[in-house]
Amino acid sequence: MSRLITTKRLASNIFTFKQASRTFCNDASTKLNNVPFETQFNKEDEGVTNDVPQHDIAIVGGGMVGMALACSLASMPLTKHLSIAIIDSNPALTNMPSIKKDDPPDPRVSTVTPATISLFKGIGAWEFVEQHRHAYFDKMQVWDYTGFGFTRYNARDADKDVLGCVVENKVLHKSLLSCLQKKDLKKTIYPARLSSMSLPTRSSVSNGSSKSLANLAKLELTDGTNVYAKLVVGSDGNKSRVRELSGIKTTGWNYSQSAVICTVEHPSENSTAWQRFLPAGPIALLPIGNNFSNIVWTMSPKDASNHKIMNQHDFIKAVNHALDSGHGPRPESRILGGDVIPSFFKPNVTSAVNEGFEIPPKVVKVVSERMAFPLSLMHANDYVAKRVVLIGDAAHTVHPLAGQGVNMGYADVAALSNVIGDGVAVGSDIGEVTLLKKYETERKTANIAMMAVLDGFQKAYSVDFGPLNILRAAAFNGANVFAPLKRNIISYASGERSLPFLS
Ligand SMILES: Cc1cc2nc3c(=O)[nH]c(=O)nc-3n(C[C@H](O)[C@H](O)[C@H](O)COP(=O)(O)OP(=O)(O)OC[C@H]3O[C@@H](n4cnc5c(N)ncnc54)[C@H](O)[C@@H]3O)c2cc1C
């Protein structure tokens, strides 16, 4: 007969998350009493010891993407009974940080798309985001230093209320933690890092019964704990240890660019996302509420080091120069105004064709530290192996020029949760490659398409060459004027379609 495994050692190794009214993360023995039938082990099974934690899923990396997966699994009827381990030494997981609304915004922010907002609403996390600082925006202006063209996107061009929302990463993370606290998921947080992992081999499986530990992934943590799981989710970021230990290779390159980020203040409120392409890379000014905006400025690593340490006065001057008339003239207000558009195109002309080019707000103060991040593109050749699946930056890292990185991770979360739910519904082993491949097929296609678009943009704007400058201007103006093209771009960037520019 099945016997539940209890343990004393667990109690000292596992952090127990307490809630005022009920236990969020039960103590080890209670927790294991809740382990679903499939993960209960016969003591007679080969390899079973008395003090080994076993879970249905081990999420390695409790960052913005890993925590979203935990919340998503907790909110689906088919998966909320699963036993989940979350492995991450980030102290925010065990000591929920307090966020004061009056503090200036943290420079680490994400522009989240309408698709991500829907996911957060669906899993019950958006209500927590709304309790903190966040800034919806319904307009965006993109232009380049040559002065040849510009595009203004307006949410109403795609019958939408907003194009996106800028949220501090710590707010997204905390909202997911708050959401998880409210759920009834059987979860255990291990405040440690993954150090090594052994995956079942054919011989280890054939030697034991299908329910033995030999058929599970074994994770060794930095605090000496061993954890077993049917499925290991690598959400441990760009330098993923899970990916490395599973032998999954990657393709990619460094961009020889870094992004300098910081929070700035201007005299009045900003509700537009601005992006200007410069010879060394784009600079973006993203609204983050009140009179604050976030700067993401791509430049050479050497310039990034200089801009990080230069005095505040010189930095502000450089930012305003980069956002306005530095490197080249402002575009004409209406290069392709309504009068020059042939009449047969007129029904397809966007409302923005009547909107002139606007000058972004002047920055007057820097209110946060300046940080610099080296930029690269990385794609895992496989997203799955037996008992392993990769999501978020562990599977793909992109240039931040279109603010898509974490949104791609959230789309992974939605797809993987559904595949796990489908597997549970039909009684499949959730760590089986054949099941996980469904997730890989769906997300690889979409992620590769997005990466190709972003890499194409990065390359197209890295070259200062007359004919190419004209082509870029034509692209800006075409996107500004023609409604179907603009609708497609907005809908793709919103995360509503997985392949670009297909109706
Ligand atoms: C300058 C810049 C601007 C950006 N702006 C945007 C934007 O506007 N919109 C957008 O969508 N994206 C943006 N991104 C991308 C976005 O920040 C990333 O895609 C996102 O942080 C990835 O989240 P993640 O949870 O997958 O990985 P991470 O945030 O890297 O989290 C990984 C987690 O795993 C943990 N971990 C690591 N190793 C181990 C281990 N061995 N064991 C256990 N735990 C481990 C870490 O502690 C961490 O908590 C930007 C990126 C940069 C650099």
Ligand as a Chemical Component Dictionary entry (heavy atoms), coordinates in Angstrom:
data_LIG
# 
_chem_comp.id                   LIG 
_chem_comp.type                 NON-POLYMER 
_chem_comp.pdbx_formal_charge   0 
_chem_comp.three_letter_code    LIG 
# 
loop_
_chem_comp_atom.comp_id 
_chem_comp_atom.atom_id 
_chem_comp_atom.alt_atom_id 
_chem_comp_atom.type_symbol 
_chem_comp_atom.charge 
_chem_comp_atom.model_Cartn_x 
_chem_comp_atom.model_Cartn_y 
_chem_comp_atom.model_Cartn_z 
_chem_comp_atom.pdbx_ordinal 
LIG C1  C1  C 0 17.668 46.781 -20.015 1  
LIG C2  C2  C 0 16.551 45.775 -20.160 2  
LIG C3  C3  C 0 15.261 46.215 -20.356 3  
LIG C4  C4  C 0 14.208 45.305 -20.512 4  
LIG N1  N1  N 0 12.938 45.759 -20.735 5  
LIG C5  C5  C 0 11.941 44.881 -20.960 6  
LIG C6  C6  C 0 10.603 45.329 -21.241 7  
LIG O1  O1  O 0 10.317 46.520 -21.271 8  
LIG N2  N2  N 0 9.645  44.390 -21.499 9  
LIG C7  C7  C 0 9.935  43.060 -21.505 10 
LIG O2  O2  O 0 9.052  42.256 -21.802 11 
LIG N3  N3  N 0 11.179 42.605 -21.204 12 
LIG C8  C8  C 0 12.176 43.470 -20.939 13 
LIG N4  N4  N 0 13.437 43.015 -20.647 14 
LIG C9  C9  C 0 13.668 41.560 -20.543 15 
LIG C10 C10 C 0 13.256 41.024 -19.173 16 
LIG O3  O3  O 0 13.876 41.765 -18.142 17 
LIG C11 C11 C 0 13.611 39.547 -19.067 18 
LIG O4  O4  O 0 13.044 38.881 -20.172 19 
LIG C12 C12 C 0 13.077 38.948 -17.765 20 
LIG O5  O5  O 0 13.725 39.507 -16.647 21 
LIG C13 C13 C 0 13.292 37.433 -17.744 22 
LIG O6  O6  O 0 12.665 36.906 -16.604 23 
LIG P1  P1  P 0 12.992 35.411 -16.116 24 
LIG O7  O7  O 0 12.153 35.203 -14.912 25 
LIG O8  O8  O 0 12.887 34.470 -17.266 26 
LIG O9  O9  O 0 14.532 35.432 -15.743 27 
LIG P2  P2  P 0 15.278 36.279 -14.577 28 
LIG O10 O10 O 0 14.628 37.604 -14.368 29 
LIG O11 O11 O 0 16.731 36.279 -14.965 30 
LIG O12 O12 O 0 15.057 35.398 -13.283 31 
LIG C14 C14 C 0 15.764 34.208 -13.080 32 
LIG C15 C15 C 0 15.571 33.765 -11.633 33 
LIG O13 O13 O 0 16.251 32.511 -11.488 34 
LIG C16 C16 C 0 17.015 32.524 -10.300 35 
LIG N5  N5  N 0 18.150 31.604 -10.515 36 
LIG C17 C17 C 0 19.202 31.752 -11.349 37 
LIG N6  N6  N 0 20.017 30.682 -11.259 38 
LIG C18 C18 C 0 19.466 29.841 -10.356 39 
LIG C19 C19 C 0 19.837 28.564 -9.825  40 
LIG N7  N7  N 0 20.966 27.923 -10.206 41 
LIG N8  N8  N 0 19.029 27.984 -8.903  42 
LIG C20 C20 C 0 17.873 28.593 -8.502  43 
LIG N9  N9  N 0 17.473 29.803 -8.973  44 
LIG C21 C21 C 0 18.263 30.414 -9.884  45 
LIG C22 C22 C 0 17.430 33.981 -10.093 46 
LIG O14 O14 O 0 17.666 34.248 -8.722  47 
LIG C23 C23 C 0 16.181 34.722 -10.601 48 
LIG O15 O15 O 0 15.244 34.943 -9.575  49 
LIG C24 C24 C 0 14.488 43.909 -20.477 50 
LIG C25 C25 C 0 15.790 43.452 -20.262 51 
LIG C26 C26 C 0 16.819 44.380 -20.100 52 
LIG C27 C27 C 0 18.227 43.883 -19.881 53 
# 
loop_
_chem_comp_bond.comp_id 
_chem_comp_bond.atom_id_1 
_chem_comp_bond.atom_id_2 
_chem_comp_bond.value_order 
_chem_comp_bond.pdbx_ordinal 
LIG C1  C2  SING 1  
LIG C2  C3  SING 2  
LIG C2  C26 DOUB 3  
LIG C3  C4  DOUB 4  
LIG C4  N1  SING 5  
LIG C4  C24 SING 6  
LIG N1  C5  DOUB 7  
LIG C5  C6  SING 8  
LIG C5  C8  SING 9  
LIG C6  O1  DOUB 10 
LIG C6  N2  SING 11 
LIG N2  C7  SING 12 
LIG C7  O2  DOUB 13 
LIG C7  N3  SING 14 
LIG N3  C8  DOUB 15 
LIG C8  N4  SING 16 
LIG N4  C9  SING 17 
LIG N4  C24 SING 18 
LIG C9  C10 SING 19 
LIG C10 O3  SING 20 
LIG C10 C11 SING 21 
LIG C11 O4  SING 22 
LIG C11 C12 SING 23 
LIG C12 O5  SING 24 
LIG C12 C13 SING 25 
LIG C13 O6  SING 26 
LIG O6  P1  SING 27 
LIG P1  O7  DOUB 28 
LIG P1  O8  SING 29 
LIG P1  O9  SING 30 
LIG O9  P2  SING 31 
LIG P2  O10 DOUB 32 
LIG P2  O11 SING 33 
LIG P2  O12 SING 34 
LIG O12 C14 SING 35 
LIG C14 C15 SING 36 
LIG C15 O13 SING 37 
LIG C15 C23 SING 38 
LIG O13 C16 SING 39 
LIG C16 N5  SING 40 
LIG C16 C22 SING 41 
LIG N5  C17 SING 42 
LIG N5  C21 SING 43 
LIG C17 N6  DOUB 44 
LIG N6  C18 SING 45 
LIG C18 C19 SING 46 
LIG C18 C21 DOUB 47 
LIG C19 N7  SING 48 
LIG C19 N8  DOUB 49 
LIG N8  C20 SING 50 
LIG C20 N9  DOUB 51 
LIG N9  C21 SING 52 
LIG C22 O14 SING 53 
LIG C22 C23 SING 54 
LIG C23 O15 SING 55 
LIG C24 C25 DOUB 56 
LIG C25 C26 SING 57 
LIG C26 C27 SING 58 
# 
